[in-house]
Amino acid sequence: MTTASAGAVAHDTNTIPSIQPAAIACTSTTCVITGANVTTGGASTALLNPSTGAIKLGPSNGYFVYDTGLACPNKTTCIGLGEHNFVETTVDISPRSGAQKVVSNISMTSRISTLFGIACLGSEYCLVYGDTSPFGGSAFLAKVSPTGKILKRTVDKSYEQYADIACESARTCLVAREVKNSTYQSVTMASGEFGKKPYGYPKNYMPLYSSCYSYKLCYSSGITGNTLSPNPQVTSLNPKTGAPGKAFNLPLADTENVELGIACYSSTQCVVVGEVAKGKGSNQTTYAAYVIITKGRIGKPVLVSTSKGSSLITVSCASPQECYAIGSYFDSTTDNSVTLIAKV
């Protein structure tokens, strides 16, 4: 994908049971989608062929629900984050069949409040991150195997949460962590050890997602201002030190539902997904859209859906030519949420 796919058209699940989307992660041959089946309420998966866009539903399980975290450390296994009876879990998902198996409980003696995501250091292991309390808790980190087995848990009371992690290699990652009162730092992690020199993010900036293309390109997507009136932005990150660089405003909607999933797929380009707003007042609605960043320049938003109230939440790439985003819109005729799957 060297330029924006201006003619991209979103595909939805009108012809298959609807799924409320949670996450997408791609290997070189398959993209796995997790979510909730709005008919049964159970956790569901779908498999997407990145070359053709063909979609196949996986099995549905009714005893847990998926969170937003999903990663595929290799071609044969993916790890999803879910919740069962108020306990956070890791789920082993087959990229071949979509079959799901709950592997480990993330929680220790008390419930882990929020898991923000999962990032993998190559095919060796992955990191699950979040916090331990909804009221100013502690940063939480779990090292897990490629099948989701818990190898080590860490709670750091010095920080309120680990907000995001992006890994440049099988050895190093960039970590966003909240110091206090919505003040965030970027710091490197190498072989499980944090770097000694953290860097502060710009004032009032809240990192949501980040992505790296090896050691050549890293970006953080997030918002400035407050959650009721956010301003979507991206901030460049030094791939070797984690130091935030120049910040750019994104031509995407500043709704309180903004997600801003991001994927860097080459040494010069990244894609950010979200929505744009059209109309005014009670007539205003959103439409799913994405933006390409090329060598530090922000492109114009590309709409991928004509459905009112649509948006994209996250994106993953099987290759530089095959990136897919997921999102949803509400279908008033069926009273269901319909999943959007857009090639970007």
VOKOLVO-546368 format. One record per residue (C-alpha): residue in three letters; x, y negated, z negated; residue number from 1. Coordinates in Angstrom, 3 decimals. Each point is the difference from the previous one (the first is absolute). Example, Ala and Ser with C-alpha at 12.3 -4.5 7.8 and 13.67 -1.06 7.14 Angstrom:
2
+--------+----------+----------+----------+------+
: kollum :        x :        y :        z : keba :
+--------+----------+----------+----------+------+
:    ALA :   12.300 :    4.500 :   -7.800 :    1 :
:    SER :    1.370 :   -3.440 :    0.660 :    2 :
+--------+----------+----------+----------+------+
# end
This chain:
344
+--------+----------+----------+----------+------+
: kollum :        x :        y :        z : keba :
+--------+----------+----------+----------+------+
:    MET :    0.000 :    0.000 :    0.000 :    1 :
:    THR :    2.013 :   -2.950 :    1.246 :    2 :
:    THR :   -2.930 :   -2.376 :    0.359 :    3 :
:    ALA :   -3.438 :   -0.285 :   -1.522 :    4 :
:    SER :   -2.582 :    2.269 :    1.587 :    5 :
:    ALA :   -2.353 :   -2.786 :    0.973 :    6 :
:    GLY :   -2.486 :    2.437 :    1.508 :    7 :
:    ALA :   -0.169 :    2.246 :   -3.056 :    8 :
:    VAL :   -3.482 :    1.158 :   -0.927 :    9 :
:    ALA :   -0.814 :    1.399 :   -3.413 :   10 :
:    HIS :   -1.371 :    3.527 :   -0.184 :   11 :
:    ASP :   -2.501 :    0.771 :   -2.727 :   12 :
:    THR :   -1.481 :    3.120 :   -1.515 :   13 :
:    ASN :   -3.493 :   -0.370 :    1.433 :   14 :
:    THR :    0.244 :    3.481 :    1.494 :   15 :
:    ILE :    1.352 :    1.709 :   -3.143 :   16 :
:    PRO :   -0.946 :   -0.277 :   -3.708 :   17 :
:    SER :    0.986 :   -3.446 :   -1.258 :   18 :
:    ILE :    2.983 :   -0.427 :   -2.280 :   19 :
:    GLN :    0.677 :   -2.970 :   -2.223 :   20 :
:    PRO :    3.717 :   -0.408 :    0.784 :   21 :
:    ALA :    2.704 :   -0.033 :   -2.658 :   22 :
:    ALA :    3.342 :    0.465 :    1.795 :   23 :
:    ILE :    1.824 :    1.127 :    3.140 :   24 :
:    ALA :    3.506 :    1.452 :    0.408 :   25 :
:    CYS :    1.601 :    1.255 :    3.203 :   26 :
:    THR :    2.631 :    2.594 :    0.770 :   27 :
:    SER :    1.484 :    0.114 :    3.504 :   28 :
:    THR :   -2.777 :    2.379 :    1.088 :   29 :
:    THR :   -3.022 :   -0.693 :   -2.230 :   30 :
:    CYS :   -1.690 :   -2.809 :   -1.902 :   31 :
:    VAL :   -1.840 :    1.043 :   -3.168 :   32 :
:    ILE :   -2.938 :   -2.076 :   -1.227 :   33 :
:    THR :   -1.442 :    0.299 :   -3.501 :   34 :
:    GLY :   -3.252 :   -1.360 :   -1.360 :   35 :
:    ALA :   -3.402 :    0.815 :   -1.419 :   36 :
:    ASN :   -2.780 :    1.683 :    1.936 :   37 :
:    VAL :   -2.913 :   -2.398 :   -0.457 :   38 :
:    THR :   -2.498 :    2.831 :    0.458 :   39 :
:    THR :    1.357 :    2.465 :   -2.573 :   40 :
:    GLY :    2.067 :   -2.372 :   -2.129 :   41 :
:    GLY :    2.922 :    2.397 :    0.135 :   42 :
:    ALA :    3.594 :   -0.638 :    0.952 :   43 :
:    SER :    0.525 :    0.441 :    3.741 :   44 :
:    THR :    2.832 :    0.071 :    2.493 :   45 :
:    ALA :    0.210 :   -0.555 :    3.733 :   46 :
:    LEU :    2.838 :    0.760 :    2.415 :   47 :
:    LEU :    0.835 :   -2.301 :    2.885 :   48 :
:    ASN :    2.167 :    0.916 :    2.988 :   49 :
:    PRO :    2.154 :   -3.132 :    0.479 :   50 :
:    SER :    0.608 :    0.760 :    3.684 :   51 :
:    THR :   -3.665 :    0.349 :    0.987 :   52 :
:    GLY :   -1.936 :   -1.623 :   -2.839 :   53 :
:    ALA :   -2.062 :    3.178 :   -0.412 :   54 :
:    ILE :   -1.467 :    0.454 :   -3.487 :   55 :
:    LYS :   -0.810 :    3.219 :   -1.866 :   56 :
:    LEU :   -1.656 :    0.164 :   -3.398 :   57 :
:    GLY :    1.702 :    1.945 :   -2.768 :   58 :
:    PRO :   -1.812 :    1.684 :   -2.892 :   59 :
:    SER :   -1.815 :   -1.952 :   -2.714 :   60 :
:    ASN :    0.369 :    0.566 :   -3.748 :   61 :
:    GLY :   -2.569 :   -1.347 :   -2.418 :   62 :
:    TYR :    1.941 :    0.028 :   -3.249 :   63 :
:    PHE :    2.347 :   -2.957 :    0.464 :   64 :
:    VAL :    0.286 :   -3.283 :    1.890 :   65 :
:    TYR :    2.938 :   -1.538 :    1.843 :   66 :
:    ASP :    1.854 :   -3.155 :   -0.957 :   67 :
:    THR :    1.906 :   -2.153 :    2.482 :   68 :
:    GLY :    3.342 :    1.820 :   -0.187 :   69 :
:    LEU :    1.058 :    2.446 :    2.723 :   70 :
:    ALA :    3.398 :    0.991 :    1.408 :   71 :
:    CYS :    1.416 :    2.745 :    2.213 :   72 :
:    PRO :    3.593 :    0.843 :   -0.978 :   73 :
:    ASN :    0.310 :    2.500 :    2.876 :   74 :
:    LYS :   -1.969 :    1.595 :    2.854 :   75 :
:    THR :   -1.491 :    2.775 :   -2.105 :   76 :
:    THR :   -1.264 :   -1.762 :   -3.117 :   77 :
:    CYS :   -1.639 :   -3.225 :   -1.139 :   78 :
:    ILE :   -0.701 :   -1.251 :   -3.520 :   79 :
:    GLY :   -3.212 :   -1.815 :   -0.861 :   80 :
:    LEU :   -0.955 :   -1.738 :   -3.230 :   81 :
:    GLY :   -3.376 :    0.826 :   -1.494 :   82 :
:    GLU :   -2.066 :   -0.067 :   -3.153 :   83 :
:    HIS :   -1.826 :    2.838 :   -1.753 :   84 :
:    ASN :   -1.963 :   -0.568 :   -3.220 :   85 :
:    PHE :    1.764 :   -3.350 :   -0.504 :   86 :
:    VAL :    3.431 :    1.639 :    0.303 :   87 :
:    GLU :    2.338 :   -1.054 :    2.793 :   88 :
:    THR :    1.324 :    2.906 :    2.065 :   89 :
:    THR :    2.295 :    0.823 :    2.895 :   90 :
:    VAL :   -1.494 :    1.977 :    2.887 :   91 :
:    ASP :    1.913 :    2.171 :    2.469 :   92 :
:    ILE :   -1.535 :   -0.528 :    3.471 :   93 :
:    SER :    0.799 :    2.084 :    3.077 :   94 :
:    PRO :    0.632 :   -2.125 :    3.133 :   95 :
:    ARG :   -1.001 :    3.054 :    2.053 :   96 :
:    SER :   -3.412 :    0.770 :   -1.492 :   97 :
:    GLY :   -0.813 :   -2.838 :   -2.388 :   98 :
:    ALA :   -0.337 :    2.524 :   -2.838 :   99 :
:    GLN :    0.326 :   -1.534 :   -3.471 :  100 :
:    LYS :    1.394 :    1.376 :   -3.240 :  101 :
:    VAL :    0.243 :   -1.895 :   -3.289 :  102 :
:    VAL :    3.562 :    0.512 :   -1.266 :  103 :
:    SER :    0.756 :   -2.057 :   -3.116 :  104 :
:    ASN :   -1.599 :   -2.396 :   -2.452 :  105 :
:    ILE :    1.851 :   -3.303 :    0.023 :  106 :
:    SER :   -1.206 :   -0.999 :   -3.482 :  107 :
:    MET :    1.962 :    0.852 :   -3.098 :  108 :
:    THR :   -1.695 :   -0.447 :   -3.423 :  109 :
:    SER :   -2.217 :   -2.832 :    1.241 :  110 :
:    ARG :   -1.558 :   -0.869 :    3.300 :  111 :
:    ILE :    2.140 :   -1.805 :    2.543 :  112 :
:    SER :   -2.164 :   -3.001 :    0.814 :  113 :
:    THR :    0.927 :   -0.748 :    3.610 :  114 :
:    LEU :    2.145 :    1.707 :    2.608 :  115 :
:    PHE :    0.861 :   -2.476 :    2.720 :  116 :
:    GLY :    1.702 :    2.343 :    2.435 :  117 :
:    ILE :    2.651 :    2.503 :    0.907 :  118 :
:    ALA :    3.274 :   -0.349 :    1.922 :  119 :
:    CYS :    2.346 :    2.753 :    1.162 :  120 :
:    LEU :    3.791 :    0.072 :    0.157 :  121 :
:    GLY :    0.305 :    2.097 :    3.124 :  122 :
:    SER :   -1.204 :    3.576 :   -0.432 :  123 :
:    GLU :    1.584 :    0.630 :   -3.435 :  124 :
:    TYR :   -2.426 :   -1.657 :   -2.407 :  125 :
:    CYS :   -2.532 :   -2.799 :   -0.385 :  126 :
:    LEU :   -0.785 :   -2.701 :   -2.571 :  127 :
:    VAL :   -3.492 :   -0.669 :   -1.347 :  128 :
:    TYR :   -0.356 :   -3.447 :   -1.568 :  129 :
:    GLY :   -2.493 :   -2.161 :   -1.902 :  130 :
:    ASP :   -0.731 :   -0.982 :   -3.594 :  131 :
:    THR :   -1.315 :    1.490 :   -3.234 :  132 :
:    SER :   -2.706 :   -2.446 :   -1.073 :  133 :
:    PRO :   -2.494 :   -2.400 :    1.577 :  134 :
:    PHE :    0.838 :   -2.598 :   -2.664 :  135 :
:    GLY :    3.680 :   -0.843 :    0.310 :  136 :
:    GLY :    1.450 :    3.477 :   -0.119 :  137 :
:    SER :    3.370 :    1.448 :    0.918 :  138 :
:    ALA :    1.513 :    0.882 :    3.357 :  139 :
:    PHE :   -0.361 :    3.678 :    0.875 :  140 :
:    LEU :    2.123 :    2.133 :    2.343 :  141 :
:    ALA :   -0.133 :    3.709 :    0.776 :  142 :
:    LYS :    2.458 :    1.993 :    2.101 :  143 :
:    VAL :   -1.813 :    2.756 :    1.901 :  144 :
:    SER :    1.040 :    2.842 :    2.295 :  145 :
:    PRO :   -1.039 :    0.131 :    3.702 :  146 :
:    THR :   -3.045 :    2.029 :   -1.087 :  147 :
:    GLY :   -1.000 :   -2.423 :   -2.763 :  148 :
:    LYS :    1.413 :    1.830 :   -3.039 :  149 :
:    ILE :    0.974 :   -2.391 :   -2.791 :  150 :
:    LEU :    3.762 :    0.059 :   -0.549 :  151 :
:    LYS :    0.399 :   -2.984 :   -2.339 :  152 :
:    ARG :   -2.143 :   -2.754 :   -1.504 :  153 :
:    THR :    1.242 :   -3.409 :   -1.150 :  154 :
:    VAL :   -1.771 :   -2.830 :   -1.826 :  155 :
:    ASP :    1.782 :   -3.372 :   -0.181 :  156 :
:    LYS :   -1.516 :   -2.425 :   -2.501 :  157 :
:    SER :    2.203 :   -2.824 :    1.294 :  158 :
:    TYR :   -2.289 :   -0.395 :    3.021 :  159 :
:    GLU :   -3.762 :   -0.031 :    0.370 :  160 :
:    GLN :   -0.117 :    2.023 :    3.199 :  161 :
:    TYR :    1.893 :    1.236 :    3.015 :  162 :
:    ALA :   -2.057 :   -1.664 :    2.698 :  163 :
:    ASP :    1.603 :    1.472 :    3.105 :  164 :
:    ILE :    2.905 :    2.144 :    1.209 :  165 :
:    ALA :    1.455 :    0.314 :    3.504 :  166 :
:    CYS :    2.907 :    2.349 :    0.728 :  167 :
:    GLU :    2.630 :   -0.767 :    2.631 :  168 :
:    SER :    1.650 :    3.414 :   -0.182 :  169 :
:    ALA :    0.207 :    3.297 :   -1.886 :  170 :
:    ARG :    1.989 :   -1.824 :   -2.679 :  171 :
:    THR :   -1.201 :   -3.581 :   -0.443 :  172 :
:    CYS :   -3.282 :   -1.879 :   -0.412 :  173 :
:    LEU :   -1.187 :   -3.544 :   -0.626 :  174 :
:    VAL :   -2.300 :   -0.346 :   -3.011 :  175 :
:    ALA :   -2.434 :   -2.818 :   -0.821 :  176 :
:    ARG :   -0.748 :   -0.294 :   -3.711 :  177 :
:    GLU :   -2.082 :   -2.384 :   -2.086 :  178 :
:    VAL :    1.993 :   -1.691 :   -2.739 :  179 :
:    LYS :   -2.907 :   -1.790 :   -1.702 :  180 :
:    ASN :   -2.996 :   -2.191 :    0.829 :  181 :
:    SER :   -0.006 :    0.923 :    3.696 :  182 :
:    THR :    3.684 :   -0.837 :    0.438 :  183 :
:    TYR :    1.752 :    2.556 :    2.199 :  184 :
:    GLN :    3.534 :    1.130 :    0.734 :  185 :
:    SER :    1.592 :    1.951 :    2.814 :  186 :
:    VAL :    2.756 :    2.419 :   -1.001 :  187 :
:    THR :    1.892 :    2.845 :    1.655 :  188 :
:    MET :   -0.110 :    3.605 :   -1.170 :  189 :
:    ALA :    2.826 :    2.341 :    0.985 :  190 :
:    SER :    0.056 :    3.667 :   -1.022 :  191 :
:    GLY :   -2.643 :   -0.734 :   -2.623 :  192 :
:    GLU :    1.882 :   -2.923 :   -1.583 :  193 :
:    PHE :   -1.150 :   -3.628 :    0.237 :  194 :
:    GLY :    2.393 :   -2.650 :    1.253 :  195 :
:    LYS :    1.364 :   -2.461 :   -2.544 :  196 :
:    LYS :   -1.012 :   -3.110 :    1.944 :  197 :
:    PRO :   -3.758 :   -0.427 :    0.510 :  198 :
:    TYR :   -1.335 :   -2.818 :    2.170 :  199 :
:    GLY :   -3.112 :   -2.021 :   -0.721 :  200 :
:    TYR :   -2.792 :   -0.189 :    2.549 :  201 :
:    PRO :   -1.281 :   -3.488 :    0.910 :  202 :
:    LYS :   -2.223 :   -1.560 :   -2.660 :  203 :
:    ASN :   -3.643 :    1.155 :    0.116 :  204 :
:    TYR :    0.808 :    2.770 :    2.482 :  205 :
:    MET :   -1.505 :    3.433 :   -0.714 :  206 :
:    PRO :    1.575 :    2.873 :    1.997 :  207 :
:    LEU :   -2.508 :    2.619 :    1.183 :  208 :
:    TYR :    1.877 :    2.169 :    2.500 :  209 :
:    SER :    3.475 :    0.139 :    1.498 :  210 :
:    SER :    1.714 :    1.907 :    2.777 :  211 :
:    CYS :    3.562 :    0.509 :    1.208 :  212 :
:    TYR :    1.516 :    1.179 :    3.239 :  213 :
:    SER :    3.187 :    1.615 :   -1.256 :  214 :
:    TYR :    2.429 :   -2.648 :   -1.278 :  215 :
:    LYS :   -0.805 :   -2.337 :    2.882 :  216 :
:    LEU :   -3.374 :   -1.548 :   -0.817 :  217 :
:    CYS :   -2.267 :   -0.294 :   -3.059 :  218 :
:    TYR :   -3.121 :   -2.055 :   -0.643 :  219 :
:    SER :   -2.390 :   -0.435 :   -2.896 :  220 :
:    SER :   -3.661 :   -0.834 :    0.629 :  221 :
:    GLY :   -2.003 :   -1.698 :   -2.723 :  222 :
:    ILE :   -1.969 :   -3.032 :   -1.073 :  223 :
:    THR :    0.643 :   -3.392 :   -1.543 :  224 :
:    GLY :   -2.464 :   -1.956 :   -2.093 :  225 :
:    ASN :   -2.609 :    1.931 :   -1.982 :  226 :
:    THR :   -2.017 :    3.119 :    0.782 :  227 :
:    LEU :   -3.201 :   -1.991 :    0.575 :  228 :
:    SER :    1.650 :   -2.220 :    2.598 :  229 :
:    PRO :    3.106 :    1.831 :    1.213 :  230 :
:    ASN :    2.272 :   -1.102 :    2.808 :  231 :
:    PRO :    1.436 :    2.995 :    1.921 :  232 :
:    GLN :    3.745 :   -0.142 :    0.528 :  233 :
:    VAL :    2.991 :    2.122 :    0.933 :  234 :
:    THR :    3.453 :   -0.469 :   -1.480 :  235 :
:    SER :    3.173 :    1.355 :    1.554 :  236 :
:    LEU :    2.213 :    2.096 :   -2.282 :  237 :
:    ASN :    3.717 :    0.622 :    0.230 :  238 :
:    PRO :    0.135 :    3.786 :    0.631 :  239 :
:    LYS :    3.216 :    0.402 :   -1.983 :  240 :
:    THR :   -0.611 :   -2.255 :   -3.019 :  241 :
:    GLY :   -3.794 :   -0.396 :   -0.117 :  242 :
:    ALA :    0.316 :   -3.790 :   -0.064 :  243 :
:    PRO :   -3.161 :   -1.713 :    1.322 :  244 :
:    GLY :    0.604 :   -2.282 :    2.950 :  245 :
:    LYS :   -2.299 :   -2.143 :    2.091 :  246 :
:    ALA :   -3.754 :    0.154 :   -0.588 :  247 :
:    PHE :   -2.548 :   -0.275 :    2.819 :  248 :
:    ASN :   -3.733 :   -0.636 :   -0.143 :  249 :
:    LEU :   -2.066 :    2.661 :    1.760 :  250 :
:    PRO :   -2.882 :   -0.931 :    2.333 :  251 :
:    LEU :   -2.274 :    2.455 :   -1.801 :  252 :
:    ALA :   -3.046 :   -0.553 :   -2.203 :  253 :
:    ASP :    0.491 :   -1.052 :   -3.608 :  254 :
:    THR :   -2.818 :    2.099 :   -1.446 :  255 :
:    GLU :    0.237 :    1.526 :   -3.463 :  256 :
:    ASN :   -0.079 :    3.452 :    1.645 :  257 :
:    VAL :    3.254 :   -0.584 :    1.884 :  258 :
:    GLU :    2.347 :    3.031 :    0.116 :  259 :
:    LEU :    2.738 :   -0.889 :    2.527 :  260 :
:    GLY :    1.505 :    3.392 :    0.704 :  261 :
:    ILE :    3.341 :   -0.287 :    1.816 :  262 :
:    ALA :    2.283 :    2.285 :    2.018 :  263 :
:    CYS :    3.418 :   -0.874 :    1.466 :  264 :
:    TYR :    0.556 :    2.278 :    2.991 :  265 :
:    SER :    3.165 :   -1.375 :    1.639 :  266 :
:    SER :    2.997 :   -2.157 :   -0.851 :  267 :
:    THR :   -1.873 :   -3.096 :    1.192 :  268 :
:    GLN :   -3.726 :    0.596 :   -0.502 :  269 :
:    CYS :   -2.637 :    0.666 :   -2.650 :  270 :
:    VAL :   -3.791 :    0.069 :    0.053 :  271 :
:    VAL :   -2.333 :   -1.344 :   -2.717 :  272 :
:    VAL :   -3.689 :    0.962 :   -0.092 :  273 :
:    GLY :   -3.012 :   -1.724 :   -1.502 :  274 :
:    GLU :   -2.901 :   -2.050 :    1.291 :  275 :
:    VAL :   -0.902 :   -3.361 :    1.496 :  276 :
:    ALA :   -3.023 :   -2.082 :   -0.956 :  277 :
:    LYS :   -2.437 :   -1.569 :    2.458 :  278 :
:    GLY :   -2.960 :   -2.260 :   -0.648 :  279 :
:    LYS :   -0.805 :   -2.230 :   -2.942 :  280 :
:    GLY :   -1.913 :    0.274 :   -3.238 :  281 :
:    SER :   -2.565 :    2.789 :   -0.122 :  282 :
:    ASN :    0.707 :    0.760 :    3.654 :  283 :
:    GLN :    3.670 :    0.735 :   -0.582 :  284 :
:    THR :    1.164 :    3.562 :    0.549 :  285 :
:    THR :    3.281 :    1.834 :    0.447 :  286 :
:    TYR :    1.422 :    2.082 :    2.820 :  287 :
:    ALA :    2.810 :    2.547 :   -0.222 :  288 :
:    ALA :    3.275 :   -1.339 :    1.401 :  289 :
:    TYR :    3.771 :    0.345 :   -0.063 :  290 :
:    VAL :    3.034 :   -2.236 :    0.490 :  291 :
:    ILE :    3.418 :    0.852 :    1.469 :  292 :
:    ILE :    3.170 :   -1.515 :   -1.476 :  293 :
:    THR :    2.833 :   -0.184 :    2.540 :  294 :
:    LYS :    3.423 :   -1.236 :   -1.063 :  295 :
:    GLY :   -1.501 :   -2.168 :   -2.729 :  296 :
:    ARG :   -2.747 :   -1.446 :    2.197 :  297 :
:    ILE :   -3.659 :    0.592 :   -0.853 :  298 :
:    GLY :   -2.228 :    0.962 :    2.914 :  299 :
:    LYS :   -3.655 :   -0.818 :    0.511 :  300 :
:    PRO :   -2.598 :    2.292 :   -1.613 :  301 :
:    VAL :   -1.300 :    2.805 :    2.219 :  302 :
:    LEU :   -3.590 :    1.070 :   -0.635 :  303 :
:    VAL :   -0.692 :    3.745 :    0.109 :  304 :
:    SER :   -3.690 :    0.122 :   -0.863 :  305 :
:    THR :   -3.209 :   -1.784 :    0.958 :  306 :
:    SER :   -1.770 :    1.265 :   -3.130 :  307 :
:    LYS :   -0.924 :   -2.722 :   -2.482 :  308 :
:    GLY :    1.554 :    0.320 :   -3.434 :  309 :
:    SER :    2.798 :    2.244 :    1.262 :  310 :
:    SER :    3.547 :   -0.028 :   -1.344 :  311 :
:    LEU :    3.215 :    2.033 :    0.081 :  312 :
:    ILE :    1.740 :    0.964 :   -3.232 :  313 :
:    THR :    3.205 :    1.880 :    0.810 :  314 :
:    VAL :    2.141 :    1.241 :    2.884 :  315 :
:    SER :    2.561 :    2.723 :    0.738 :  316 :
:    CYS :    2.172 :    0.841 :    3.022 :  317 :
:    ALA :    0.800 :    3.383 :    1.541 :  318 :
:    SER :    2.407 :   -1.770 :    2.390 :  319 :
:    PRO :    0.605 :   -3.554 :    1.250 :  320 :
:    GLN :   -2.675 :    0.647 :    2.645 :  321 :
:    GLU :   -2.529 :    1.713 :   -2.265 :  322 :
:    CYS :   -1.185 :   -2.042 :   -2.994 :  323 :
:    TYR :   -3.475 :    0.451 :   -1.431 :  324 :
:    ALA :   -1.940 :   -2.073 :   -2.512 :  325 :
:    ILE :   -3.083 :    0.931 :   -1.985 :  326 :
:    GLY :   -2.794 :   -2.115 :   -1.393 :  327 :
:    SER :   -3.768 :   -0.092 :   -0.108 :  328 :
:    TYR :   -3.234 :   -1.860 :    0.511 :  329 :
:    PHE :   -3.445 :    0.475 :   -1.514 :  330 :
:    ASP :   -2.644 :    1.436 :    2.335 :  331 :
:    SER :   -3.354 :   -1.359 :   -1.177 :  332 :
:    THR :   -1.933 :    2.376 :    2.267 :  333 :
:    THR :    1.333 :    3.077 :   -1.818 :  334 :
:    ASP :    0.812 :   -1.696 :   -3.319 :  335 :
:    ASN :    3.491 :    1.476 :    0.263 :  336 :
:    SER :    3.544 :   -1.284 :    0.152 :  337 :
:    VAL :    1.554 :    0.900 :    3.361 :  338 :
:    THR :    3.715 :    0.597 :    0.366 :  339 :
:    LEU :    1.892 :   -1.947 :    2.640 :  340 :
:    ILE :    3.095 :    1.573 :    1.520 :  341 :
:    ALA :    1.895 :   -2.396 :    2.247 :  342 :
:    LYS :    3.154 :    0.465 :    2.042 :  343 :
:    VAL :    2.066 :   -3.141 :   -0.493 :  344 :
+--------+----------+----------+----------+------+
# end
